[in-house]
Each structure stands twice: as structure tokens, then as C-alpha cells.
Amino acid sequence: MSPPIVVTGLWKRFRLRHRSIRDLAYDLWPRNRAESRELRRSFWALRDVSFDVQAGETFGIVGANGSGKSTILKLMAGIMHPTRGRMQVTGRVALLSHLGAGFHSELSGVENVFLQGAIYGIDKHDLTTRLEAIISFAECEQFRDVPVKFYSSGMRLRLAFSIATHIEPDVLLIDEALAVGDTAFRDKCLDRILSFHRAGTTMIVVSHERYLIEQLCDRSILLEGGSLMREGSSADVFVTYEQAIQTRQREQGVVAEVGESPNSPLRIDAVEIVGAEPGVEAVIRTDDSLRIRIQLTAIRDVQSAVVGVQVAKEWHILHGTRSNRQGVTIDAVANESITVEIEYERVSLSGGSYLIHVLILEHPLAREAVLRFKQAAKFRIVQSEREGVGLVRIPHQWRIVH
């Protein structure tokens, strides 16, 4: 039996519009070669991408904005066609992307349910039997006969999500579509997605959230500039993705220092995780110790300056501390070198990659940092499967009670 999704040598080209009168004049000038005009008018969103997805598998697609992730999903959904190559998708397909974009604003919620059902190819009688469940899940019973133009954006999103997930698709395509409505409804949506996962529905998930991809997806691919860079386990693919981001930032000369650095009394010369090779992600086991060394230089005479450290995962700050809270401040004269260290005796975090941010504050009462060194260091925690998943490690033991 062939896989429900087979992608072979996929290319997708978009035609670019003229951006200015100057561009139009250039193309109309007879001396300019046709191939030169064609090159400027075209953009290849996908370049020779091949992979397959097995029945019942949850498959992740990872990559930076503009890498071709959403283009692949639209091709799978039949919204557009490939320029070259072959895309084979077997079964009924539902796409969770741009939720609510296909609604007719003058039609009521119920009428839009039947409109969307017709687009998905659902028989009217079949859809009628699911109508109450769709309206109930979307939590819009009171507004079922109200034109959608009077719905809030959250109500439109909820109704669109409910329709797409109640048609019992054979293949479910999810494009960053879990940020729907308030927190309670997002949890309900995630539970709905997990029920598809448990039922063995074939799913393709596009997301920047590492935890979601690693927990949901059996395998993943990494796209960069429209090309397939890596295929394998979700954890390995995300490691490659993060390394590519760091490489690109270095090549572009991204400055890690943010803030009013000219006003800072101290300069951050280096930040290292003791025992790790410089420039290499440190690897420790959960509950091991972690020692961070920060080398500073006084820009001017300074009294009672403070150093702060934050431990982060993606954009979430998991822990923050300031040296003055344990009685450590910095007194120095101009051009003096200072080295400070912070040691975490036990890092009780779950497996994954984490960032270290370093802050400089002028005095113990300062609320805002005058210098912030983002992503000053990075470490990765490895742990056994028996420890469970999540952000933190909570020691536990399972047993059967007789």
C-alpha cells in the first residue's frame, strides 16, 4: 500500500509583480534580454523537495519564515499546483491555515458551515448530522443565525477550526493554527488535535514551537530557502535548525548587545559555560551543575554595579537572578578587568536547548538593565525517557499499589 502523501522532485515558482515604474521601464527596453526580465520576475519557493508520509504518521515541517513551509501545505491541499515535480495526496484533506478566510461575511454561522462543507466535498445530509457538534465546539450557539460579519475575530477562528476538525479528514494539515481564541479554547483545540493523533490520522504540522513538534511528530524535515536541508527525528532536525539560525546571525553580523550600552559602567567581554568548548553548545544531564563565567571590563570608575543572568527557552524566561540578591556587587576603577561566576548546583530542567542572557545594571535599586547580552551562551540538557517531558524535571516514581 502506497503512502497517503508522496512528494517527488517538487518545485514551485511564483511570478513577481512589477514593483515600480522603473522596473516596468527596464523590462520594456528592447536591449534588456528576455531571460534577464524572467529572472527578476520569478521566485522559487520550493526547489526539488522530495519526501513521503506514511499512513497514521504525524510529520513536522520546520524552517524560518519564507522557507516554503506554507507553500507545501497549500500544494497538498490543492489550493495551488506545482511548477515541476509530483505531489500525491490520497483521501479527504483538511487545512488548518488562515482560519475563517473562506467565510462569506453576509451569511450566518450555520450557512457558512454548509458553505465550507461544500468546499470540503461533504454531503449536505452528512454535514447536517454534524452541525450541532460543530456549533457547540465553536461555542457560538447564541450567534449561529447571526451574519459572520458581526462575529469577533476569535469567534470566526473558533468556527473555522471546528468545521475543519469535524469533517473527519484522512489527512490533516496544520499551519501554525493552534493559537485560536483564549487560553481555554486553545487547550480544547490542542486536545482535539491530540485526539486525531491518537486515532492515527495522518497529520502534517508546521510550527516554530519545538516542544509541540517534538511531542507530536514522528519525523520532521527542515526547509531552508525552499530546499530540503535535513530529514529525521524532530529533535535532530531542530538542532540543525537552531545551528542554521546561529550561523546566519553570525554571517549577518547580528549584534547581541541590546540597550543603552554607552551608558553601561561595564563591558561584557566574554561569557562561557565552564567545562565546555568555546562556541560549542554545552551538553549536560538533567540535575547536573552548571557554572557560568562572565568576564567584564570597567568602562569608568564604578561602585555597586550589578550583573544579572536569565535562563530562557526560546522567548520564555524560566529563571532570572541578580548578583546583589546574594550580596555580590562590583566596585572597580576604569579599565579594570573583573570576572564573576554563577553556579547552579542542580539544573532541574527537561531535555532541550536553553539560552543564557546576561544583564548589567548600574546599581542594586535599578529596575532596567543598561546593557543586555542576549544569547550570550547556550546549553543543551539530555535526559532519559523515564524522566518524562515538559519544562522542568520533577523527581517521581511510579508504582502499583496492592
N, C-alpha and C positions, 0 to 999 in steps of 0.2 A: 504494500500500500504506500503510495507516494505521500510525502509530507503535505500538509494543507497550505504551506507557504513555501514557494521556491523562487528565489531571486537569482537571476543569472546574467552577468555582464551588464548591469543596469547603468544607463547614462540618462541624465535629464538636463536639457538645455532650456534656459529662459531667454527670451528676446528682451533686450533693454530698450526703453523708450529714449528718445532724444531729450536731453536734459536742458538744452539751451538753444538759442538761435545760432550761436557759434557752432555747436555740434552739427546742426542741420545744414548750415552753410558749408561745413567741411565735407559732409557726405555728398552734397550736390556738386561740389567742384570736380570736374571731369578728370583731373590729373590724379586724384586720390583713387588708389586701386580698390576694387570691389572687396578683395579679401581683407584689406585694412578696415573697411567700414564694417564688414561682417564680424571681425574680431572685437570691435568696440561695442557692437550691438548685442553680443552674446555673453551669457554667464552660465557656466556648467555647475549646476547644483549637486550633481552626482556624477562620479567618474568610475565606471567599471566596478560596481559593487555586486558581490555575489555572496549569498548565504541561504540557508534553509531553516525552517522552524518546524519541529516535529509536533504531531497532534498532542494536545494537552500540555504543551510546554509554555512557560512564561519566559519571554525573550526581551531583554533590555537593549535599548539603543541610547548610547551616551555620546556626548560631544558638545563643543562650545556652540554658542548661537551662530547660525549661519553655516553649520557643518553639513546640513542636509537631512537632519532627523525628521522634521515635519514633512519634508518633501516625500520621503519614503512612505510615511503613513498615508499621505494623500494619494500616492500611486496605488497602495494596497487597497484603499477604499474606493478606487475607481474614479476619483474626482478629476484626475489628470492621467495622461498616458506617457509612457517612457519615450525618450527620443531614440534610444537604442536599447537592445537587450530584451529580457523577458521577465515579466512579473506574473506569477501564477498564484492565485488565492482561491481556495476551494471552500464553499459554504457561505452562509449568511454573515455579513460583516457589519459591525457597528463601530463608529468612530467617535471617541470622546475627545473633541477638539473644537475650539471656538463655539462652546455650547450656547445654543439659542440663536446662532447666526441665521438659521434657516426658518425662523418663525415668521409668520405673517402678522404684522402688528395689529391689523384690523380684526383678525379672527380671535375668538375666545381661546382659553386654555384647552378646553376639550376639543375644539375644532382643530387646533394646532397639533394635538395628539394624533388625530386621524390624518392630518396632512403629513406629519413626519412618518407615520406608519406606512402611508402610501409610498413615500420616498424609499423607505427600507424594504418595500415589497411585502408588507404584511397584509393578509386578508382582512377585510373590514370586520367580518364576524369574529375572527380570531382576536383582533385588537379590541373589540367590544368587551370580550371576556377579561381583558387585562386592564381596562380603563380605570376601574376603581382603585386597583393596586398602584397604578401609575400616579393618579392624582393624590392618593394617600401618602405615598412615599415622598412626593414633592412638597407635601404639607401646604397645599394650596386649595383645599376643599372649598373654602369660602369664596374663592375667586375663580372657580372652574369655568363660569359662564361670562367672565369679565374679559374684554379685549386685552390682548397681551401688551398693547401699548401702554396700559396703565399699570403693568407689573413693575416692581422694582427689579434692578439687575440681578439681585440674589434670587428672586422668585423665578426669573427666566432661566437662570443657570440650574436651579433645582429641578424645574420641569424638564429641561432638556436632558439632564443627567438621568432622570427617572425613565424617560422614554427610551433612551439608548440602552439602558441596562435591563429593561423589562421585555425586550423583543427576543430574549434568549439567543444571542448570536453564537455562531460557531467560532468566529474569530472576533476578539475584542481589541480595538486599537485605542490606546490611552496616551494622549499627548498633553502632559502637564495639566491634567484635568481634575486633580483631586483637591484643589483649593476652591471648593464650591461652598458659598454661604458661610454661616457661622461655624464655630468650633464643633458644636454638637452635630450639625449636619455633615461636616467634613468627616467626622468619625463614622457616621452612618454610611457615607459614601465608601469609605475605606473598607468597612465591614462588607459592603456589597461586592466590592472588588475581590476581597478575600474569599467570599463565597464562590465566585467564579473560579478562583484559583483552586479551591478545594474540590470543585466539581469537575476539574480537568478541562476547562475551556481554554483554548489556545489564545494567548494574550501577547500583545506587543506593548511594551511600556517605554515611553520616552520621559525622562526626568533628570533633573540635576541633583536630586537628593540621593546621596549614596546609600543611606540606610534603607530607603524604600526599594531601590534597585537590588541591593544585596539580599534583602529579605524575601522579595517577590520572585526574582528572576533566576531561572536555572542557568542560563548563559546570557552573555551580552556581547555587543560589538561596540567599537569605538570608531566614530567618524571624525575626520579632520579634513576640511576643505573639500568635502564631497567624496573623499576616498576612504576605503576601509583600512584602518590602521591596525586594529587588533580584534581578535575574536577569542573568547574563552570564558572562564569563570568571571562573575561580576566583580569579585574582589580584585582579581588581577587586572581586569580592564580599567577599573577606577584608579588603580595605582599608576598605570600608563597614562591615563587622562590627566591626573594631577601633576605627573612629571612633565607632560607636554605643556601644561599651563605655566609651570615654573620656568621652563626653558624659554617659552615665548615672552614671559615677563622680563627675563634677563636680556633677551635679544632686543626688546623694545626699550630697554633702559628704564623700566618701571621703578620709580623711587618708592622705597618702603617707608620712609620717614614722612609723617603727615602731621601738620600742626604748625605752630609759630616757632619753628626751630631757631630762628635768630635770637629769640628771647630766652632760649633754654640755657641754664647755667652749666649744663653738662652735655658733652657729645658722646654718642654711643659708638664706640669703635668696633666692637665685636660681641656677638652673643653665641655661645656654644653650649651644647649638651656634653657634659664631661664624660669621656669614655667613647664618644662617637667620632667618626672621621669627619673632618670639616667638609661641609657642603653635601653630606650624605644624610639621608633620613635615619635618625637613630631608631633602633628597634629594641623594645623592652617587653617583658612579660607583665601581665596584669599583676598588681600588688608589689612589683619591684620598686626600688627607689629611683628617683630622678633628680639629678643635680644640674643646675643651670648656672653658668658663669657669664657675668656681664662685665666687659671692660669699658671703662669710661675715661674721659679726659675733661678736666675743668676748663671751661672757656674763659671764666673770670673767677675772681675770689667768690667763694660760695659758702654759705652756712645753712645747715639743716635741710639740704635738698633731699628729695625722696625718690626712690625707684619703685615702680610698680610692675607686676607681672600678671598677665592674664593667660589662662589656658582655654583654648577655643576649639570647637569642632565646626568647620565651615564658618558660618556667621554667628554661631551661638557661643556666648561666653559662658563656660562651665564653671570657672573659678577665677577670682581675682584677689590679689593681695598687694599691700603696700608695706615697704620696709619699716616705716615709722610705727606701724601697729605692733611691731616687736622691738621697738626702741632703737632701730637702726636708721640713722640719718647720715648725710655726707657733708663733712666740712673739708674744704680744700682750697688751695691757692691756685691762681691761674696757671694753666699748663700742667698741673699735677695729674698723674695717672692714678686711677682708682679701680680696684677690682672687687666686685661684690658677687656673692653666690646665694642662691636659694636652693634648698634641698627639700623635695617632697619624699618623706620617708616611705610612703606606700601610695602608689598611684592606682586607685581602685576604679579604673575605667575599663569599659569593654573594648574588644578588638576594634581597630580602626586607626585612621590618621588624625593627628591633633597638631594644633599650631600654638606657638608661643608668641605673644605680643609683649613688648617692653615699653614702659612709660616713664617719663621724667616729670616730676612735679617740683615746683620751686620751694615749697615749704610744707610742713605737716598739715596745715589747715587748707591747702589748695584743693579745690574741687575738680579742676580740669587740668589735664596734662599739657605742658608746654611743648612736649616732644613725644611722639608716638611712633615706635618702630614696629610696624605690622609684619607678621610672619617672620619674625627675627630668627626663629628656629622651628624645627618640625620633628615630631617623633611618631612612631607607629607602635601600637600595642598589639601583641599577638596573644591569643589565649586558646585553650582547648574548648571543644564544643560543649563539654559538660558544664561550662560556666554560664551558659545561656547567652542572651543577646540584650541589646539596649545601650544606654549611655554609660551606666555605672555597673560595677560589679558588686553584687550583694551576696556574700557567702551564704550558701544554702545547702541543704541535704534532703533528698527525697527518701521516703521510706514507706513501707506498707505497715499499717497498724492492725494487729490481730486482736 
